[in-house]
C-alpha cells in the first residue's frame, strides 16, 4: 500500500490592492527666520497646494538660520526659495510666492500663456 503524503502549505495572503495614485509632490521651502516674508511665502504655498494639489503634497520648511549647511545641497542663494524635488525635474522659485500664476507656471501646474512676455 502506498501512502500519499500531503504537505500543508501556509494559506496565501491576499496582496494589498494597489490603487494608482498620483505622485506626491515633495516641496522644500527655504527661509531665514520667521520673517513676515517667510510667513507670507509659507501661507501662499499652503493655499496654492490646497487648491491645486489637495492631499498630494508634502511641505518641508528649512530655516537656514538654524541649519545653514542645508543651503548647499539645493544651491540656495536667496530666501525664501521654494524647491520642488518631486515630481522631477527639480524646480526652484524665489520670492514670497504671492503671484499664484507665476508659482503655478513655475511648478508646471499650469502652462504659461504664450501671448504674455517672458520674465526669464
HUMO-V228100 format. One line per field, one symbol per residue. ss: DSSP state (H for helix, E for strand, C for the rest). psi: psi as a letter, one per 30 degrees, with the letter a starting at -180 (. if undefined). burial: 1 if it has 16 or more other ideal C-beta (glycine too) atoms within 10 Angstrom, else 0. Layout:
ss: ???
psi: ???
burial: ???
This chain:
ss: CCCCCCCCCCCCCCCCCCCCCCCCEEEEEEECCCCHHHHHHHHHHHHHHHHHCCCCEEEEEEECCCCHHHHCCCCCCCCCEEEEEECCCCEEEECCCCCHHHHHHHCCCCCCCCCCCCCC
psi: kkkkkkkkkkkkkkkkkkkjlkkkkjkkjklilileeeeeeeeeeeeeeeefhkgglkkkkjjfeeiffffeeghkfllkkkkjeklllkkkkkaggfjeeeeeeeghfkkkkffkkkg.
burial: 000000000000000000000000101111110000110011011001100110001000011100000010000100111111000000011011100000111110100000000000
